[in-house]
Amino acid sequence: MKSSHVTLKDIARILELSPSTVSRALKDHPDINEETKKLVKTFAEKVNYRPNALALSLRRQKTNTIGLIIPEIVHHFFSSVISGIEDLAYGEGYNVMICQSNENYQREVIDTQALIDHRVDGILVSVSKTTRDFSHLKNAYENGIPMVFFDRICEDLQTDRVITDDLKGANIATSHLIEKGCTKILHLSAPQHLVIGKQRKEGYIQALNENGIEVDEELIVKCDTRDYVFSMQEHLLKLIKEKHITGIFGVNDSTAIAVMQVLQSAGYSIPEDIKVIGFGDGPNANIAYPPLSTVEQKGYETGREAMRLLLQRLENPGIEINFSTKVLTPNLKQRQST
């Protein structure tokens, strides 16, 4: 007999006891005598018996499992989010089931259904870049699964949310370039259907307006990944030369670091010729050459706060709680690239 397949009924049959007696003996019930308890516990330990978690969850209507959907595990921000979520979740007796959409809408749909099928108690989500239809998340929500969005949110659903003040962060980054003497600033932006992409673009525009600098739409280029930068390098270098660019605000650190490499390959000196700033403050910002000035995005705090909001709902199911949006304020991290 394989120990991994031993059930409570198997133990009862082998020891010639009733299943209810075995169950109560394992729970140390006072109605069961000490000799029987010892017999059952010793045998259960010998065969490595473990309760059926699915059966227990069906009885309790609770699995103590949280579902998490993120775009990328390898991204420093999202790995920091996971740490924040798990530290709080495990401390409160919850397990975390992690799904990676890999920036793919179809995978996000499949992941959502998998979490529903596994009867998770709640879901934490940051949507993919390619997600424009949120019906899969609406379906989960309408089926009574509490949900908290973080970083990349769904505006169509009224839920708890944890976000960075992306508009303020972009304003801080752009204003920093202006303070350093930049008047021709290129913004490498994210897709505008994403709230974070829209907010960071607006923060860039806001900083220009506040400093009396005319907004040139040609200086706002959709380019939010390292691959994008290298595939567009000829266009970017032409634009930088023709527009006399003196500063670049990358929508994230990886984009900003990639554009620094393109500039350096073309003979530009950073920060002497062009100053560059990113958004995120992952480990690569410190090891880039020169070290990258950026705006800190607080991943660990984002994860803990998202988990805290979800726990608030899970631990108080009968209490009506108003939905809340927690906004984390980013901070400037000035380094040699500016």
C-alpha positions as CSV (number, residue, x, y, z in Angstrom):
1,M,0.0,0.0,0.0
2,K,1.4,3.4,-1.0
3,S,1.4,5.8,2.0
4,S,0.4,8.7,-0.1
5,H,-2.9,7.0,-0.9
6,V,-3.8,6.0,2.7
7,T,-7.2,7.4,3.7
8,L,-9.0,7.7,7.0
9,K,-11.2,4.8,5.8
10,D,-8.1,2.7,5.1
11,I,-6.9,3.2,8.6
12,A,-10.3,2.3,10.1
13,R,-10.5,-0.9,8.0
14,I,-7.0,-2.0,8.9
15,L,-7.4,-1.3,12.6
16,E,-11.0,-2.7,12.6
17,L,-12.4,0.6,13.9
18,S,-15.1,2.8,12.6
19,P,-14.1,5.9,10.5
20,S,-15.7,8.2,13.1
21,T,-13.6,6.6,15.9
22,V,-10.4,7.1,13.8
23,S,-11.3,10.7,13.0
24,R,-12.0,11.5,16.7
25,A,-8.9,9.8,17.8
26,L,-6.8,11.9,15.5
27,K,-8.4,15.0,16.8
28,D,-7.8,13.9,20.4
29,H,-11.5,13.8,21.3
30,P,-12.1,13.1,25.0
31,D,-14.7,10.4,24.2
32,I,-11.9,8.1,22.8
33,N,-9.7,6.2,25.3
34,E,-6.0,6.8,25.4
35,E,-5.1,3.4,24.2
36,T,-7.1,3.8,21.0
37,K,-5.8,7.3,20.4
38,K,-2.2,6.0,20.7
39,L,-2.9,3.1,18.4
40,V,-4.5,5.3,15.7
41,K,-1.9,8.1,15.9
42,T,1.1,5.7,15.8
43,F,-0.3,3.9,12.8
44,A,-1.2,7.2,11.0
45,E,2.3,8.4,11.6
46,K,3.8,5.1,10.3
47,V,1.9,5.3,7.0
48,N,2.4,9.0,6.7
49,Y,-1.3,9.7,6.7
50,R,-2.4,13.2,5.8
51,P,-6.0,14.6,5.8
52,N,-7.6,15.1,2.4
53,A,-7.2,18.9,1.9
54,L,-9.9,19.1,-0.8
55,A,-12.4,17.2,1.3
56,L,-11.7,19.4,4.3
57,S,-12.1,22.5,2.2
58,L,-15.4,21.4,0.8
59,R,-16.7,20.8,4.3
60,R,-15.5,24.1,5.6
61,Q,-16.3,26.1,2.4
62,K,-12.8,27.5,2.7
63,T,-9.4,26.4,1.3
64,N,-7.1,28.9,3.0
65,T,-5.6,29.4,-0.5
66,I,-5.1,32.8,-2.2
67,G,-4.8,33.0,-6.0
68,L,-2.3,35.4,-7.5
69,I,-2.1,36.5,-11.1
70,I,0.9,38.5,-12.2
71,P,2.3,39.5,-15.6
72,E,5.9,38.4,-15.0
73,I,7.7,36.6,-12.1
74,V,11.2,37.6,-13.3
75,H,10.3,41.4,-13.1
76,H,11.9,42.7,-9.9
77,F,8.8,44.7,-9.0
78,F,6.5,41.7,-9.2
79,S,8.9,39.4,-7.4
80,S,8.9,42.0,-4.6
81,V,5.1,42.0,-4.6
82,I,5.1,38.2,-4.2
83,S,7.4,38.5,-1.2
84,G,5.1,41.0,0.4
85,I,2.0,38.9,-0.2
86,E,3.5,35.6,1.0
87,D,5.0,37.1,4.1
88,L,1.6,38.3,5.3
89,A,-0.4,35.4,3.9
90,Y,1.6,32.6,5.5
91,G,1.7,34.4,8.8
92,E,-2.1,34.3,8.7
93,G,-2.4,30.7,7.7
94,Y,-3.0,31.1,4.0
95,N,-1.1,29.4,1.0
96,V,-0.6,31.4,-2.2
97,M,-1.1,29.8,-5.6
98,I,0.9,31.9,-8.2
99,C,0.0,32.2,-11.9
100,Q,2.0,34.1,-14.5
101,S,0.1,35.5,-17.5
102,N,3.4,36.3,-19.2
103,E,1.7,39.5,-20.6
104,N,-0.8,37.2,-22.5
105,Y,-4.5,37.7,-22.3
106,Q,-5.4,34.1,-23.1
107,R,-3.1,32.8,-20.4
108,E,-4.7,35.2,-17.9
109,V,-8.2,33.8,-18.8
110,I,-6.9,30.3,-18.3
111,D,-5.2,31.2,-15.0
112,T,-8.3,32.8,-13.7
113,Q,-10.4,29.7,-14.4
114,A,-7.8,27.5,-12.9
115,L,-7.9,29.5,-9.6
116,I,-11.8,29.3,-9.6
117,D,-11.6,25.5,-10.2
118,H,-9.2,25.2,-7.3
119,R,-11.7,27.1,-5.1
120,V,-9.3,29.8,-3.9
121,D,-10.7,32.0,-1.2
122,G,-9.7,35.2,-3.0
123,I,-7.7,36.5,-5.9
124,L,-5.0,39.2,-6.2
125,V,-4.5,40.5,-9.8
126,S,-2.3,42.7,-11.9
127,V,-3.6,42.5,-15.5
128,S,-1.5,41.8,-18.5
129,K,-0.6,44.4,-21.2
130,T,-2.8,42.6,-23.7
131,T,-5.9,42.5,-21.6
132,R,-8.7,44.6,-22.9
133,D,-11.7,42.3,-22.1
134,F,-12.2,41.8,-18.4
135,S,-15.2,39.4,-18.5
136,H,-13.1,36.5,-17.0
137,L,-12.4,38.6,-14.0
138,K,-15.9,39.9,-13.8
139,N,-17.2,36.3,-13.8
140,A,-14.9,35.4,-10.9
141,Y,-16.0,38.5,-9.0
142,E,-19.7,38.0,-9.7
143,N,-19.4,34.4,-8.4
144,G,-18.5,35.8,-5.0
145,I,-14.7,35.6,-5.1
146,P,-13.2,38.6,-3.3
147,M,-10.6,40.3,-5.5
148,V,-7.9,43.0,-5.1
149,F,-6.2,44.6,-8.0
150,F,-2.7,46.0,-7.7
151,D,-0.4,48.1,-10.0
152,R,-2.3,47.4,-13.2
153,I,-6.0,47.6,-12.3
154,C,-9.4,47.0,-14.0
155,E,-11.4,50.2,-13.8
156,D,-14.6,48.4,-14.8
157,L,-14.8,46.6,-11.4
158,Q,-15.4,48.2,-8.1
159,T,-12.9,46.4,-5.9
160,D,-10.1,47.2,-3.4
161,R,-6.9,48.4,-5.2
162,V,-3.3,49.1,-4.4
163,I,-1.5,51.4,-6.8
164,T,1.5,53.6,-7.1
165,D,0.8,57.3,-7.7
166,D,2.1,57.0,-11.2
167,L,1.1,60.5,-12.2
168,K,3.1,62.0,-9.3
169,G,6.0,59.6,-9.9
170,A,6.3,60.6,-13.6
171,N,6.0,64.3,-12.6
172,I,8.9,63.8,-10.1
173,A,11.0,62.1,-12.8
174,T,10.3,64.7,-15.5
175,S,10.7,67.7,-13.1
176,H,14.1,66.3,-12.0
177,L,15.3,66.3,-15.6
178,I,14.0,69.9,-16.0
179,E,15.8,70.9,-12.8
180,K,19.0,69.5,-14.3
181,G,18.6,71.8,-17.3
182,C,16.8,69.6,-19.8
183,T,14.2,71.3,-22.0
184,K,13.9,68.7,-24.8
185,I,12.7,65.6,-23.0
186,L,11.8,62.3,-24.8
187,H,9.2,60.1,-23.0
188,L,9.4,56.4,-23.8
189,S,5.8,55.4,-22.9
190,A,3.7,52.3,-22.1
191,P,0.4,51.4,-23.9
192,Q,-2.2,53.9,-23.2
193,H,-5.0,51.4,-22.5
194,L,-3.1,50.6,-19.3
195,V,-3.8,53.0,-16.4
196,I,-0.2,53.1,-15.5
197,G,0.8,54.0,-19.0
198,K,-1.7,56.8,-19.2
199,Q,-0.9,58.2,-15.8
200,R,2.9,58.2,-16.4
201,K,2.3,60.0,-19.7
202,E,0.1,62.6,-18.0
203,G,2.6,63.1,-15.2
204,Y,5.3,63.8,-17.9
205,I,3.0,66.3,-19.6
206,Q,2.0,67.9,-16.3
207,A,5.6,68.6,-15.4
208,L,6.3,70.2,-18.8
209,N,3.2,72.4,-18.4
210,E,4.2,73.4,-14.9
211,N,7.6,74.5,-16.2
212,G,6.4,76.4,-19.3
213,I,7.7,73.8,-21.7
214,E,5.7,73.2,-24.8
215,V,4.5,69.6,-25.3
216,D,5.7,68.0,-28.5
217,E,3.7,64.8,-29.3
218,E,6.6,63.5,-31.4
219,L,8.6,63.2,-28.2
220,I,6.1,60.7,-26.8
221,V,7.1,57.3,-28.2
222,K,5.4,54.0,-27.4
223,C,8.4,52.0,-26.3
224,D,8.2,50.2,-23.0
225,T,10.5,47.2,-23.2
226,R,14.2,46.5,-23.7
227,D,13.4,44.7,-27.0
228,Y,11.3,47.6,-28.2
229,V,14.3,50.0,-27.6
230,F,16.7,47.9,-29.7
231,S,14.2,47.3,-32.5
232,M,13.6,51.0,-32.7
233,Q,17.1,52.3,-32.1
234,E,17.6,53.8,-35.6
235,H,14.3,55.8,-35.2
236,L,15.2,56.8,-31.7
237,L,18.7,58.0,-32.5
238,K,17.3,60.0,-35.5
239,L,14.7,61.6,-33.3
240,I,17.2,62.4,-30.6
241,K,19.6,64.0,-33.1
242,E,16.9,66.0,-35.0
243,K,15.0,67.2,-31.9
244,H,18.2,67.9,-29.9
245,I,17.1,65.8,-27.0
246,T,18.8,66.5,-23.7
247,G,16.8,64.3,-21.4
248,I,14.9,60.9,-21.6
249,F,12.2,59.6,-19.2
250,G,11.7,55.9,-19.6
251,V,8.4,54.5,-18.4
252,N,10.4,51.8,-16.5
253,D,14.0,51.0,-15.6
254,S,14.6,48.3,-18.2
255,T,13.6,50.7,-21.0
256,A,15.7,53.5,-19.6
257,I,18.8,51.2,-19.2
258,A,18.4,49.9,-22.7
259,V,18.2,53.4,-24.2
260,M,21.4,54.3,-22.3
261,Q,23.2,51.4,-24.0
262,V,21.9,52.5,-27.4
263,L,23.1,56.1,-26.7
264,Q,26.5,55.0,-25.5
265,S,27.0,52.8,-28.6
266,A,26.2,55.8,-30.7
267,G,28.9,57.9,-29.0
268,Y,26.7,59.9,-26.5
269,S,28.0,60.5,-23.0
270,I,25.6,60.1,-20.1
271,P,24.8,62.4,-18.3
272,E,27.0,65.0,-20.0
273,D,25.2,64.9,-23.4
274,I,21.8,63.4,-22.4
275,K,20.4,62.7,-19.0
276,V,18.2,59.6,-18.4
277,I,15.8,58.6,-15.7
278,G,13.6,55.5,-15.2
279,F,10.8,54.3,-13.0
280,G,10.9,51.3,-10.6
281,D,14.2,51.2,-8.8
282,G,15.0,47.5,-9.2
283,P,18.5,46.1,-8.6
284,N,19.5,46.8,-12.2
285,A,19.3,50.5,-11.6
286,N,22.3,50.3,-9.3
287,I,24.4,48.1,-11.5
288,A,23.7,50.0,-14.8
289,Y,26.5,52.2,-16.1
290,P,26.2,54.9,-15.1
291,P,23.9,54.0,-12.2
292,L,20.3,54.9,-13.2
293,S,18.4,57.7,-11.6
294,T,14.8,56.5,-11.1
295,V,11.6,56.7,-9.2
296,E,11.1,54.1,-6.5
297,Q,8.2,51.8,-6.9
298,K,7.4,50.0,-3.7
299,G,6.8,46.3,-4.6
300,Y,7.0,44.7,-1.2
301,E,4.7,47.3,0.4
302,T,2.3,46.9,-2.6
303,G,2.1,43.2,-2.0
304,R,1.5,43.4,1.8
305,E,-1.1,46.1,1.4
306,A,-3.0,44.1,-1.3
307,M,-2.9,41.0,0.9
308,R,-4.1,43.0,3.9
309,L,-7.1,44.4,2.0
310,L,-8.0,40.9,0.9
311,L,-7.6,39.4,4.4
312,Q,-9.9,42.2,5.7
313,R,-12.7,40.8,3.4
314,L,-12.0,37.1,4.0
315,E,-11.9,37.4,7.8
316,N,-15.1,39.6,7.9
317,P,-17.4,37.9,5.4
318,G,-20.6,39.2,7.0
319,I,-19.5,42.8,7.4
320,E,-20.0,45.4,4.7
321,I,-16.7,47.2,4.1
322,N,-16.4,50.1,1.7
323,F,-14.0,49.5,-1.1
324,S,-10.7,51.4,-0.8
325,T,-7.8,52.4,-3.0
326,K,-4.4,52.5,-1.3
327,V,-2.1,54.9,-3.1
328,L,1.7,54.5,-2.5
329,T,3.8,57.7,-3.1
330,P,7.0,57.1,-5.1
331,N,10.3,58.7,-4.2
332,L,13.1,60.0,-6.4
333,K,16.4,58.0,-6.4
334,Q,19.0,60.3,-7.9
335,R,22.1,58.6,-9.3
336,Q,24.8,59.4,-11.9
337,S,22.6,59.1,-15.0
338,T,21.3,62.6,-14.3
